[in-house]
Amino acid sequence: MNTPVRSRITAAFTDAGTTGSLCATDIDTGAAITLGADTPVSTASVHKLCLVATLYREAAAGRIDPTTPLDIPAGGRAPGPTGLAVMRDAARLSLRDLASLAIAVSDNAAADVLWDHLGLDTVNATMKALGLTRTIAVHNQAGLYATMVTDTGRSGPAALVDPAAVARLTVLDPTRTNRSTPRDMAALLAAIWRDEVCEGPWADELRAVLGVQAWSHRLASGFPFDDVHVSGKTGTLPTLRHEAGVVEYPDGGRYAVAVFTRAASTAATLPAADAAIGRAARIAVDALRAGT
């Protein structure tokens, strides 16, 4: 990658009060723009991409039926601000509808039903089979949040903006939590779009599920065009804001982009940090499209 492009991406992060790493890949040519692409990162909810990709790979292999309905009791669900995590009554949903909730609104409770059904070992084995050896899950969403309670001494949400408490969070240490690298995450998305995770109708459905995410304030903010489609999955933890996704242009260009950031501030709301993800992604994709 040429120095001006790298400098502009770094400036996008710095201007927003963050540090960041990135991998953007042209899905069809393999050309890449990278910045710290092999740096291990705590994936947060970006790891739901691995979970949902595994579901559809298992379906394509005939080992699971994603239309299988599951009964979800009212209590004992993983915490979270969306979806089943905040709903009060029992529900009955298929595996693939749970996957849609896990992607569309990052529903932790829906994701954990899938984690429990598939198993961490199956997801990790799938990533290994795809050559993504640095992408490893060590706990589900409930387990992730349980470590935060342990680390903050049950101080509640206020602890998550206290710099001293945030410094104790093991979920921010990629050696102790669900982890990957920008290069691995971009490679996973490229594999999904090249039908290397699964083929046929299952591949089409997997891509459709990844296209339903409701959030447009990060990766998609860099591509504010009606004819450019952005699929992706965000991830958020104290000081961490991420997104990995695919940007598709009407001329057929398609680009897998993974952006991981860490803010100096512990504030829960940092619009500039969110926007930096889209800005950095746009710089990288523009460079790929220009052949620089």
RALINFEN-V923536 format. One record per pair of residues at least 6 apart in sequence whose C-alpha atoms are under 6 Angstrom apart, sorted by sequence separation. I is the first residue (numbers start at 0). GAP is how many residues later the second one is. If there is no record, write none. Layout:
[[I:GAP] [I:GAP]]
//
This chain:
[[12:6] [24:6] [57:6] [58:6] [78:6] [100:6] [158:6] [159:6] [170:6] [190:6] [234:6] [247:6] [24:7] [234:7] [246:7] [23:8] [101:8] [233:8] [246:8] [23:9] [101:9] [233:9] [245:9] [22:10] [219:10] [232:10] [245:10] [22:11] [232:11] [244:11] [21:12] [97:12] [123:12] [231:12] [244:12] [21:13] [151:13] [231:13] [243:13] [20:14] [22:14] [73:14] [230:14] [243:14] [20:15] [21:15] [73:15] [230:15] [20:16] [73:16] [229:16] [242:16] [72:17] [150:17] [229:17] [241:17] [71:18] [150:18] [228:18] [241:18] [71:19] [228:19] [241:19] [71:20] [210:20] [227:20] [240:20] [70:21] [209:21] [227:21] [239:21] [69:22] [209:22] [239:22] [69:23] [238:23] [68:24] [69:24] [82:24] [84:24] [238:24] [68:25] [81:25] [83:25] [67:26] [66:27] [67:27] [238:27] [66:28] [79:28] [65:29] [65:30] [77:30] [77:31] [0:32] [76:32] [107:33] [137:39] [137:40] [136:41] [135:42] [135:43] [134:44] [134:45] [133:46] [51:47] [131:52] [217:56] [221:56] [217:57] [220:57] [221:57] [218:58] [217:59] [218:59] [217:60] [221:60] [77:64] [189:66] [188:67] [53:69] [185:70] [185:71] [185:72] [181:76] [160:105] [160:106] [103:108] [99:109] [103:109] [102:110] [103:110] [41:130] [41:132] [40:133] [42:135] [41:136] [42:136] [41:137] [40:138] [59:138] [40:139] [39:140] [40:140] [56:140] [39:141] [56:141] [38:142] [37:143] [36:145] [36:146] [22:159] [21:160] [22:160] [26:163] [45:187] [45:188] [45:189] [44:190] [43:191] [43:192] [26:227] [26:228] [25:229] [24:230] [24:231] [23:232] [23:233] [22:234] [22:235] [21:236] [21:237] [20:238] [20:239] [19:240] [19:241] [18:242] [18:243] [17:244] [17:245] [16:246] [17:246] [15:256] [15:257] [12:263] [11:264] [11:268] [8:271]]
//
